């Protein structure tokens, strides 16, 4: 093996890692940095995640709105859904961005860009292609990969993941999605709007298992108008049918009944897995947990000093906005400012139909941590505001969770149009010096804007038991 090439910093990943690299180079323009990515540059979010999926989903949202137009006195007809054109539009927006990042990395005078697989061979030392490189400052922002459950015959039958589905230019007539979480909900919305018969098969008893039960129930009901959703079913076998279709055999985990699903294509959406089987951090003395995610301390430093981890690689919250926030913390810590990472108010959204957004604690967690008597829940339906009534929506709602003693907001959950926008008012307040609900409750909200539904949720705080009695009365529990 040749002698390692020494760098001032090594970054694995070209997504969030570049936030830190840009900051380091701005601070010290003479640094020499190695940037490594085995995939297309730009990170998962740009190349096969958040951004391309939301471009596609916007087309699905528009279609559903147009379909609903007759309710509002607008007589329109959808003559054709040009699936290939929708896909080509997405690629026309994504591919130039990828190429721009590729050129920027390749032409930067202080960056050596390696489009190779990287693996540790010793502490602070990596093998990249046929080269060895070394640095005392390493950024592990290596992302994650699709989790593929051990299903008999699956590899022979073939399937799509988020890595291949964005290049699927011929619309399948039918699609079976394995998994009942965010990815399944979003792609289920998109493909069903495009005209594909979609079946979602999730092993968890609850659709969208990371959401509040009442949110998940309503999401399943509403998306279920367009998609067949099966929960508590575990796919155990896959095989091809004589006519070339793909058959999945699942077991109902409650009754042990065997259920068969047949589709043209399969999309795997069963979660994410770490990339550490490729990276081999154990050779560098970098500790991982039992699943393979890289362990970090409260400053986001790995067990080896000078090795920093952000994004999916640490397995904490697999969202791009979390990775971006973590990258700020890491940069400050590299610069010598001791900053701890806080996950007290991590927001997320599910861009399905209807949209779902959440931040902070769920009700069960709040009750466990604070005690039932200290938890107050606020609730308001979209339809009970002037704007919600104008939109003609039913049953969509805002749920907020407050510490009764301090007035501090500990969680919020929204299902309905623009949920990801509405929740930001709450998220921002949870990061302020006064994270109580008073600013929202006493502040002035535009009337008749949809944001009033958030304001009024805080006007109607109630004990936990009262809240569930009300939910039962409304038929939402």
Secondary structure, DSSP 8 states (H G I E B T S, - for coil): ----EE-SEEEE-SSTHHHHHHHHHHH-TT--EEEE-SS-TTHHHHHHSHHHHHHHHHHHHHHHHHHTGGGGT---------HHHHHHHHHHHHHHHHHHHHHHHHH-TTEEEE-S-EEEEETTEEEETTEEEE-S-EEE---EEE-----BTHHHH--B-TTTGGG--S--SEEEEE--SHHHHHHHHHHHHHT-EEEEE-SSSSSSTTS-HHHHHHHHHHHTTTSEEE-SEEEEEEEE-TTS-EEEEEEETTT--EEEEEESEEEE-S-EEESHHHH-GGGGT--B-TTS-B---TTSB-SSTTEEE-GGGG-S---HHHHHHHHHHHHHHHTT-------TT-EEEE-SSS-EEEEE--HHHHHHHH-GGGEEEEEEEGGGSHHHHHHT--S-EEEEEEETTT-BEEEEEEESTTHHHHTHHHHHHHTSS--BSHHHHHS---TT-TTHHHHHHHHSEEEHHHHHHHHHHHT--
